Amino acid sequence: MNKKHIYITGIAGMLGSNLAYELKGRYFISGVDLIEFNMPDVNASIFDILDYEKLRFDIEQKKPDIIIHTAAYVDVDGCERNSDKAYLINVHLTLLISSICSDLGIKLIYISTDAVYADSNILSKEDDLIQPINVYGITKLMAEHHVLNINGLVIRTNIFGINYQNKQSFAEWIIKSLQEGKTIELFHDVLFSPILVNDLAEIINKIILKDLIGIYNVCSTGYISKHDFGVYLKEKFHIESGVIIKSSINNSNLLARRQKNMSMSNSKISSKLDIIIKTPKESIISFFKNYNANYFNKEER
């Protein structure tokens, strides 16, 4: 059986690079990003993805079977300050990619967000109330419609993991800050269902094999507060230095409104694929193992 070819937009980002790393070998992997990206056995192009002619030419040349669209403007406050940029990257770009996929017969998998749900939901399900409260969530929801119009797949998620590039993910920032003896504030009143990016990659592989379409929450089982997430990281990594202060999002200086309850249910995807997805704490344990195993060999590159 011939290996399928996956093309990843935003391949240099944390999600894109982890997907490339986990899926290469099982698939031919190529992609595009604005910044340089080097990974063995991965064919990455470097150009502005908003250049439609270059993007279409690159995709036509590489002839992928599947595009995983991870590229997005994810700075929530940045989206609020510059809604035109948020619309251009999150909505218009997704429309262009959807059009290319429709023209060329390519399956599209779109990475969306938990920020589309209403703040009142508890463990939001795919058919629950949709009510984004900031520009980021609104533009991601608008983009979803373009994907669904061509029978693509929308994955609503919230990820954490190790960054392939020499920069820190949210979890890595917590660890590094504590190891340096810093005091950090984490919200006790924001709940989310973070999934380890490596586990997301494995589920995407199963999704491809099943050829699913529609909307699926792909997240951890249950939820945790941002504060407890940090506390458990500190405990699991045996970090004695640093301090985590319990704070409230009500007292933050954030520009954009944020949902307090970002928890999601993964019952639909779990049932469809007949899988059990880790809880947030189980995910942190797996993250700890990867971190100590020098995943990506970051220090050696």
VENLINPE-V812573 format. One record per backbone hydrogen bond with DSSP energy under -1.0 kcal/mol. NH is the residue of the N-H (numbers start at 1). CO is the residue of the C=O. E is the energy in kcal/mol with one decimal. If there is no record, write none. Layout:
NH CO E
NH CO E
This chain:
6 28 -3.2
7 66 -2.7
8 30 -2.4
9 68 -2.0
10 32 -1.5
11 32 -1.7
13 10 -1.6
17 13 -2.8
18 14 -1.8
19 15 -2.5
20 16 -2.3
21 17 -2.4
22 18 -2.5
23 19 -2.4
24 20 -1.9
25 27 -1.3
26 23 -1.3
27 23 -1.5
28 4 -2.5
30 6 -2.5
31 43 -1.7
32 8 -2.0
33 45 -1.6
42 39 -1.6
43 29 -2.1
45 31 -2.9
47 33 -1.5
51 48 -2.4
52 50 -1.3
55 51 -2.6
56 52 -3.0
57 53 -2.3
58 54 -2.7
59 55 -2.3
60 56 -2.7
61 57 -2.4
62 58 -2.0
63 59 -2.0
65 5 -2.2
66 5 -2.0
67 107 -2.9
68 7 -2.5
69 109 -2.9
70 9 -1.1
70 68 -1.0
76 74 -1.1
79 75 -2.8
80 76 -1.4
81 77 -2.0
82 78 -2.3
86 82 -2.0
87 83 -2.6
88 84 -2.5
89 85 -2.6
90 86 -2.5
91 87 -1.8
92 87 -2.6
93 88 -1.7
95 91 -2.2
96 92 -2.3
97 93 -2.6
98 94 -2.5
99 95 -2.2
100 96 -2.3
101 97 -2.6
102 98 -2.4
103 99 -2.5
104 100 -2.5
105 101 -1.1
106 101 -2.2
107 65 -2.4
109 67 -3.0
110 153 -3.5
111 69 -1.9
112 155 -3.7
117 114 -1.3
118 129 -1.8
121 118 -1.4
124 263 -2.1
128 125 -2.5
131 116 -1.4
138 134 -2.3
139 135 -2.8
140 136 -2.2
141 137 -2.1
142 138 -2.2
143 139 -2.0
144 140 -1.8
145 141 -1.2
147 143 -1.4
148 144 -2.6
149 145 -1.8
150 147 -1.1
151 148 -1.7
152 147 -2.2
153 108 -2.7
154 214 -3.3
155 110 -3.0
156 216 -2.5
160 195 -1.6
167 165 -2.1
173 169 -2.6
174 170 -1.9
175 171 -2.2
176 172 -2.9
177 173 -2.5
178 174 -2.2
179 175 -2.6
180 176 -1.6
181 178 -1.8
182 177 -2.6
184 243 -2.8
186 245 -2.3
188 247 -2.7
191 260 -3.2
192 224 -2.5
195 158 -2.6
197 160 -2.6
200 196 -2.0
201 197 -2.0
202 198 -1.7
203 199 -2.1
204 200 -2.6
205 201 -2.0
206 202 -1.7
207 203 -2.5
208 204 -2.5
209 205 -2.0
210 206 -1.8
211 207 -1.1
212 207 -1.6
214 152 -2.3
216 154 -2.5
218 156 -2.6
220 193 -1.4
221 278 -2.4
224 192 -2.2
226 190 -1.8
227 187 -2.2
229 225 -2.3
230 226 -1.8
231 227 -2.5
232 228 -2.5
233 229 -1.9
234 230 -2.5
235 231 -2.2
236 232 -3.0
237 233 -2.5
238 235 -1.1
239 234 -2.4
243 182 -2.0
245 184 -3.2
247 186 -2.4
251 248 -1.5
252 249 -1.4
262 191 -3.0
265 124 -2.9
270 266 -2.5
271 267 -2.1
272 268 -2.3
273 269 -2.4
275 270 -1.9
283 279 -2.4
284 280 -2.0
285 281 -1.7
286 282 -1.8
287 283 -2.4
288 284 -2.5
289 285 -1.9
290 286 -2.2
291 287 -2.6
292 288 -2.3
293 289 -1.3
294 291 -1.3
295 290 -2.1
297 294 -2.7
300 297 -1.6
301 298 -1.1
